[in-house]
Every structure is written in C-alpha cells, then in structure tokens.
Amino acid sequence: MSWLKTIWWQLSGFFRKGKIERRIEEEFRFHLEMRTQENIDRGMAPEEARTQARRQFGNLTYLTEVSREIRGGAIMDMLWQDLRYGVRMLVKSPGFTAVAVLTLALGIGANTAIFSVTHAVLLRALPYGDADRLVIVWEKNQRTEQNVISPANFFNWQEQNSVFAGLAAFFDTRNSLSGDGEPEEVPGQITTDNLFSVLGVQAMLGRTFTPEDGKPGQNNVVVISYGLWQRRFGGDSNVIGRKVILNAVEHTVIGVLPPEVKWHVRRNSQTGRAAELWKPWAITSDLRQFRGRFICAVARLRDGVTLQQARAEMGTIAGRLAEQYKQFNSGYGINVVPLRQQFAGEIRLALLVLAGAVGFVLLIACANVANLLLARASARQKEIAVRAALGAGRVRILRQLLTESLLLAALGGVAGLVLAWWGTKVLVSLSPPELGDFQHVEISAPVLGFTFAVVLLTGVVFGLVPATEASKIRLSGTLKETGRSLAGNTRSRRLGSALVVAEIALALVLLLGAGLLVRSFLRLQGVDTGFNARNVLTMRVALPGAPGARYNDDAKRINFFTQALERMQTLPGIEAVGAINYTPFLGLGTTTGFDIEGRPRPPTVQAMNSTGVCVTDQNFFRALEIPLKRGRLFTEQEVREKRNVVVINEALAKKYFPNEDPLGRRLTIALSPQPVPTEIIGIVGDAKHTGLDQQTEPMSYWPIAQGPYPFMTFVLRTRGEPAAVAAAVRHVVQTLDPQQPIGEVRTLSSLVGDSIARQRFNTLLLAVFAVVALLLSAVGIYGVMSYGVAQRTHEVGIRTALGATAADILRLVLKQGMKLTLLGVAVGMLAAVTLTRLLKNLLFSVGATDPLTFVTLPLLLASVALLACYLPARRAAKVDLLVALRYE
Amino acid sequence: MAKIDLLQGTLDMLVLKALSRGPMHGYEVTRWIQQTSDDALQVEEGSLYPALYRMEKRGWITSEEGLSENNRRARYYKLTRAGRKQLETESSAWDRLTEAIAKVMQTA
C-alpha cells in the first residue's frame, strides 16, 4: 500500500502546496536567524554573521526544492507544468496538432464505433437470468447443423435427459390481433409453459405461464411484449385481464414482459421478426406421433454440467432415438449451441475481422503520428538541449515528451468519440438484421472505458519511441550543431523508414482483405436469381387458420386467395399477379423427401430423393418472369381444385431424370398426410428462393389446392413504381375481409438486397477502413519523404553543384521511396497470405488468395505511394542551387 | 581535529539519537550534534531539513509547533515508537560496523 500513501502525499501536497512551502520557508528562516544571532553573540559583525550563516546552511534553492519533493506535491506540480507546457507547444504548431489529432481521431473513432457493436453483440450480458447457462438444442443432419425438431423427439429428450435443469419448446406464428382497434398482424410464439422459467425471465406486470396454462382448453391466455403493450395498449397498467381477439378467438392478457426481453431465434424463424406475444402450447397426445419437424428448443444446463457433458448425453439420446424410430430419425443427431453463439451467429466472424481491421487502422495512425513526432523532435533538438543544459534530467524530458503525446492522444480521443458517436449511428443504420436481436448499440460506460484505455495505450505507443529518441541528447554536440549536420538524424530517419514500411504492410493487408470481400460481394450481387426482381411488389397475408377460426378449412382459404388474385389482376398499373406460400428471400423454405413412381425407395433416409416445396398459383411464374422450359403451367382449375399436378425446376429434372423425360412421370412427396402420386406437367427455369449464396436445389411447385397454406405472399409485377400500387392492393384485401390484417409489404428487390445485408455490411466497412488505411499510409510516406528531402536540401545542393540534373535528383528520391514501398508490399503480401485465410467463411466463390486481387491491389498501393513520393521528390529537384547550399 | 563528512544514513541516525533526548527544533538538533562531537562532525546545516522531512514521512518522528527558548515560534520534532526502534536497529548495526572495521584496521 506504500504507493497509495505516496499518491496521497503527492496529491495532498499538491493541494496544500502553499502551506508546505510556507512551513519550509519559516523553518529555514528561523534556523538562519538563530545562527546569525549566535554568530553575532560570538562577536561577528551583523553583516558577516548573516553571510556566514548562509554559507553554513548550504544551497538554499536546492534544499527548498529537495524538501518540497519530499514533503509532497512536487510530482503533481511537475505534471501540471508539463501539461501546461505541452498545451503551449501544441498551440504553437497548429498544423502539426491538427494533422495528428485528426489522424488519431480516425483511428480511435473507428475502434470505438466497432467496439460499441462488438460489445453489444459479443460481450454485453443478455437479458436472461444467468444467460451463459442457456443453450439452443437443434436436430442436425447431413444438410444442416441446425434443423428444427420434431415435437415427438422433444418430449423424448425432456423425459430422458439429466443434463438440463429445464428444456422448453417454442415456434413462431403469425397472428391476427383484433378486438379493439385496427386488425394487425403480430409475430408471436407458441411455447411450452416453462419457456420463461427456463429463460429466467419474470413478467414486469402480471405473470408468465404456469403448467395449468398448458392444458388443452385452458391455453387461451397471452403474455405480451413491452413494445406491443406500449403500442397497442398505450402502456395501460390495467391491461392484465383484458380480453383480446387473437386469430378470431378470445384470449386473456395475463402478463407483460420487461422491455429488454426480445426473445427471438432468427435461425429457422417462420416470421423473421422478434415475437411480440406468447401463447402456451396445448400438448395433445397426437403431438407424440413421429411426424414433421417444426419446433425449436431452449434449455438451461443443470448446475455443474458442462456444455461437453450436455452434448455427450444428448448424442447418446439421439443415437437411441435413431435406433428406436429408424424410419423417422435415422440420419438425425442433436446439436447443442450456446445461446450467445446462436445469437451472434455469422456476424461474429465479421465483427472479429472488422475489429482486427480497425486495430490495423489505429496502428497505422499511431505510426503516422510517431513519424510526425520524430520529425518534430529533431526540429526541437535545440530546445530540448537547452532544457537539459538548464538542469532537466533525462527522465524529466522523457516525461515532458510523453505528456505531450498523451495530450495529443487525449485530444484525438475526444475527437474520436465524436466521430464514433456519429459512426455508431451509421453502423446501426447499415447493420444486417442479426444486430436487431441485440440490445441497443450505443456508446455506453464500458465503451467509454475502452476508448480511455485505447487513448492511454496509443499515447504511449506512438509517443515512447520518438520521446526516447529525442531525450538521448549529447549536449555539446547538439548545441553546437547548425542543423546542417545529418549524423544525429540518421537514426530517427531510419526509424521513420521502418514505421513507413510497417504502415504500408498493414495497409496492404487491409486492402487485400477488403478487395477479396468486394470481389465476393460483386459475385454475389451478380448471381443470376432466375427471375426478374425489378418492379415487383410483395405482400404477405396470413389468414387465421386455427380450428374454430374464420379460415379453418381448405375451401375457405383457396377461395380467399383466388378471389384476391382475381381482383388484383384488374387493378390499373399491374402487369401480372401471382402468389407463393413463402416470401422469396426471407430465408424460408421447406424441403422434403419424395418417391418416383416405378422406382424403388432408397434404403436410408440420407439417400432419399429430396426437393424443395412451394405452393403457388398459375400466374406466379409469369409475375416473376421465371421461364417455362417445357410442358405447361397450371390451369386456373388446377389451382382451385385438387387435380394432382406439379411443376418442377430444371435442377430437379437434371438430378433425378438425367436420361429420361420427366414430363408425365409421377412423384409422391412425404409432406402431405395422404401422399398421392402426382404428375409432372411442366419444367421451369431454376430460380433462387432463399438466398443468393444458396445452391440451386431441386424444387417442386404445387398448386394452391394441393397444399392450402393459411399464409401466402402476393407478388405483383407493376408497370411503374411498385410502391405506388400498395394502397390499392391493401384495399383489395380489406374489402374482401375487413377483419384481416396485412403483413409486410415490400418490393422484391429490397428483399433480395436485404438478404445480402450482412455481406454488404462487412464489405462496405472493410472497404472504408482499407481506404482510410491507404490514405493514412500515403500521408505517412509523404511525410517521411518530405522530411527526408528537407533534411537533405544541403546535400541536394552539393550534388547539383557537382553536376547532377533535376532528373537525377528526382530519381534519387523516388528510388529511396520505392525501396520502402516495395519492402512494405513484400511484408504485407506475406502477412496477407496468412491473414486472409481467416476470411474464407465470409467469401462467396472467391478464393482467399484470389490472384487478381493479389496483383491489382499491391499495384494500386504502390502507385499511390509513388505519387506520395513524387511530390517531395519534385520539390527536391526544383530546389535552387544557391538556396540549397546556404540552407541550414 | 579534522572534520568528517557525514553519510546520509549516518545523519539520520544522529538526528534520531539527538531526538531520543527529548523534543527539539531543527537548530537545536544541529547544535547538539556539533557540540557533542566537539565540532568534529560538520553538517551542512541545511541538509538536516530534508533528512527531517524524510523521517517524518517514514513515521519515525512527528512534529508540532512550539515556542523556542527565546519565545519564538518553532517546529519541534519528537521521536515516535517506530523512530525509537529504528534508532536501536541503527545503533546496533553501527556498533557492529565500527567493531568490524576497527578489527580490520588493527591488523597491522
């Protein structure tokens, strides 16, 4: 604790400075007077007595200084002095200060902004009790690590596991909420009654579910989100017990969740949006049938159980269930994923890459400022030597210079925070949908703490080397120097060159990384979707289809959709209207196994034929401009009445009918309750349905009558701006059924755009940082070359006098600059070959060492560096001979 | 008699010794050291004060205002328990040192 005491002495000494000084002064005076008096008593003359007393006392100034240092306050005093001196120095050279602060602000600001996102996604506590013990439990198979699970398996897991303290199931639903006010489509979840106790979430008002709520017939109760409570119920504190009409059935509101809870697992989500209301799942015995996979599960690890133990036991259970229910479960395992990992998902890697990138930018900024300081230090050599001559020790000078660099860093930090505050807003507005799952991204206290640490670190990092260099002074030499001598500066120039090489290498790594992402993004954007997304409006409508609701039978649904389609067709400005069950590019789809008539069924589930399944009307293909390759499309009658026809895509035809004509063949899918052999009547072109980076999979399109989903998405090809017809299209649905809410209305091109939002986010940011890095390192090399040229003006003069032409001088300077650049490029290439491998999972159809990128970008960097060298080189070549020779 | 320069630690010990006789102000300490050593030990008088401050910081002595013999305000220093202990350690170390050096020096 002695250092604490020292700090206390220093601080209290600093603030009681006057008192301490007075005390020392009084004691000294008392001593001197006593001694003088005694000398007089011994017979000296008063004048002599006083002189004698002084002589015997020693160096008064020195003793006062030493005493004060012991009595405390001196260090703080010196710091204060250093600080004031530092401020004066910075104010005196505003150009230098502005460049340094701006450079640092870029580095620190970028780091702060990225850290605020990283903090929200990877570090900040999730709003669930002891969230690190929560895991998501998936089924997995050959195709995917995260597959939705079957209720029957879920109940078996619940009964057989000993690793979870609780295991809850949930699945997304779209709900029409009416009663008071406009009908509204609200994303929700149906959950087992234990969901909230597993999550460790308490209701803010009312209660969450009890086991009673899960009994069939008693489950007409809902818990609502804070957002829905505010929006629809105006934050009414009497909302508990209110009756609402949910999917045409009366429900009672029993609880409101706290605002921070946004329970939503994006993967396999049927709505793509955070749930706003929850309803208990009535567990009936037929759910135990092994049929269909559609639910998700979350579990809390039992105390003392590790993730590995949980994975091991669930693996054993999966093996047992696969053995017991071969037909349904073979090929399926269980995958246990920690909640945070599930949430961060693929954005985690991107964030780490970006964090690395901004780290590089900060390093480059530091190198630049260090270079500036080095150059300035040699300009300040005389000043420093004078201070040393006046008695400042090396430590004192070092401290002074470090105070200055910390001051610069602090200024840069403040400017950086302003930049980050703005940058964070931009980041959030660009952010991919995954970010929405996390709490507000903001500059919070931990982020500020991070910035403070970065400021301290950068202040020391960029300040230490120049300060050590500058404080190594040989007094006599420097004071005598006229500035013409170069000997003292060779070392710092060499250091400056090393910094430039490092900068160029770092910038090149960033450029290469960004280049790869840009190439990959362009490839992704250039992917042929197989349809024309221009001028298409999509509108999703989910009918309440539960038992007892308005659309509880197939005929009613078919009727609604076909009528709506007919009416939309007649609207002005519409070229074609179609409908499909899954909105394209929301990432949703169903895949199922099928049999081909006349062929034996493959022995294992893995070897089963599989196809995507979509339900459409006859005009869907025309509306999206998916070409019919062979055969025909559905007739109107086939869409309304069950006629057992199907249209397939070319991928299916190629994969399963490579050497025969699929038209007229019949296939049976395992999806419907009573599978019927269905005739292939047409083949259409391949079109992407879930995402641009997805492989083109076999796909089958079924007319609405053969799978009347309660939800459909209308796709409308318009003659002009798609948004212009939105109101008219809504009106059609509202006149058909005033109770019916409308889901999202979006243009198809914005859906396609959103599906690559994450890639756009990564690419754009990395590109911006790479450009910043490129500019900073160009400034860096420019600075070093300019400084070098200025230092060598005299030498240039001599060379010119000896007959060197301007071209010779130009060549001389450029050669030196290019040497540094090429060295930096070489180091950067080597580093990049290793580092870009980390990007592999972010790249789409571009190799991590894509040759084109690895050739063009180093060339680009070298040309920018060449330009940055050319300007100072030209200046050197133009120097007037007489000026140069006189130059000091 | 020739005058001897004092080593830092030795000065501390002498000051502690002086104060072990009772509270004194700085000038009295100087005078006491000079008189008891018959002026053989010459302290640069001012250097006494940094020594006093240092020992005060270490907690060996404390100080308070008082009135001097000629009725002037002066700062009096007093040994603390820690200071007394320090004096004991230092004087026994000193004894051992001088004894050892004497032995060495006596061998002709």
Boltz contact constraints between the chains, C-beta under 6 A:
constraints:
  - contact:
      token1: [A, 27]
      token2: [B, 26]
      max_distance: 6.0
  - contact:
      token1: [A, 27]
      token2: [B, 75]
      max_distance: 6.0
  - contact:
      token1: [A, 30]
      token2: [B, 74]
      max_distance: 6.0
  - contact:
      token1: [A, 31]
      token2: [B, 26]
      max_distance: 6.0
  - contact:
      token1: [A, 31]
      token2: [B, 27]
      max_distance: 6.0
  - contact:
      token1: [A, 34]
      token2: [B, 27]
      max_distance: 6.0
  - contact:
      token1: [A, 56]
      token2: [B, 45]
      max_distance: 6.0
  - contact:
      token1: [A, 57]
      token2: [B, 45]
      max_distance: 6.0
  - contact:
      token1: [A, 57]
      token2: [B, 46]
      max_distance: 6.0
  - contact:
      token1: [A, 58]
      token2: [B, 44]
      max_distance: 6.0
  - contact:
      token1: [A, 58]
      token2: [B, 46]
      max_distance: 6.0
  - contact:
      token1: [A, 63]
      token2: [B, 46]
      max_distance: 6.0
  - contact:
      token1: [A, 66]
      token2: [B, 50]
      max_distance: 6.0
  - contact:
      token1: [A, 67]
      token2: [B, 49]
      max_distance: 6.0
  - contact:
      token1: [A, 67]
      token2: [B, 50]
      max_distance: 6.0
  - contact:
      token1: [A, 67]
      token2: [B, 53]
      max_distance: 6.0
  - contact:
      token1: [A, 70]
      token2: [B, 50]
      max_distance: 6.0
  - contact:
      token1: [A, 70]
      token2: [B, 53]
      max_distance: 6.0
  - contact:
      token1: [A, 70]
      token2: [B, 54]
      max_distance: 6.0
  - contact:
      token1: [A, 71]
      token2: [B, 53]
      max_distance: 6.0
